[in-house]
Amino acid sequence: MVFFGGAIIPLSQLPGWMQDIGRFTPISQGVVGLRAVMIDGQTSFPLGRDGGIVWMVAIRAAYLVIGIAAFGLGEARARRRGSLGRY
């Protein structure tokens, strides 16, 4: 996850297929934004492009929705199978 996230090597230097995977890892957009501020000398955190706050929030919201849906499906399956106890 860290390798695809661009923490070790910048996403721009990875092969194309690895860049595509890396853009959707939870940590990558934060790393790209921090790299832009700390190394490239930008005075503010980028907004809309790679490493931007909008992109970070969108990816995290998508992961949240996917996580809630997966939990709901798992819980429904456990209820049907009777393996979910009440405490």
N, C-alpha and C positions, 0 to 999 in steps of 0.2 A: 504494500500500500504506500509506504513512504517513497519507494523508488518510482512508482507511477505518479506520485503526487508532486514531483518536482523539487523535493527537499534536497536531494543529493545532486541531481543534474537538472538544470532549467528545462522546462517543457519544450522550449524552442529548439533545444539541441537533441531531443529524443526523435526516433523515427516516427513517421506519420501515424502509424497504427497505435503506437504507445502514447502519442500526444492526445489522440482521440479518447483513449481510456483514461488518461491522466486528467483531462478536463472535468471529468465527472466524479473524481474521488473527492471525498469531503475536505481533505486538507489542501488540495492543490490551489484553489483560488486564494486562500489566505496566504500561502507561500508566494504565489505570483505577486500579490499585492504588497506584501512585506518586502519582497525583492525590489519592486519598483520604487518603494519609498527609501529603503535603506541603501541599496546599491546604485540605482539609477538616479537618485537624488531628487525625485519628485517631491513636491512640498505637501501634497495631499494624497490620500488614498484614492485610487481610480474609481469611477462610478460604474460605467456601463460595459467596458471591454473586459478581456481576460484579467482576472484578479480584482474585478470591480465588486463593489458592495452589492449591487443589484444581482449580479450573477451568483455571488456567494449565498445571498438570502434565498434565491430561487432554488439552488441545488439543495440547500438545507431544508427548505420547505418540502421539496419533492421527497427527500429521504424521510422526513417526518411522516408524510402521508403514507408512503410505502410501509414504514414501520408500524403505523397504527393499523393499516389494513392487514398486514401479516399477523400482528398480534390478535386482531379480531378473528381472522380465519383460524388461527391456532386454538383460540379459546372456544370457538364454536365447535371445532372438531373434538376437542377434549370433552365438551359437554355432551355431544352426541355419543361418544364412546364411554362416557361415564367415568372418565379418569380424572375429572376435575372435582376435588373434594371441597366441601364447604367448611370454612373454619370460623 
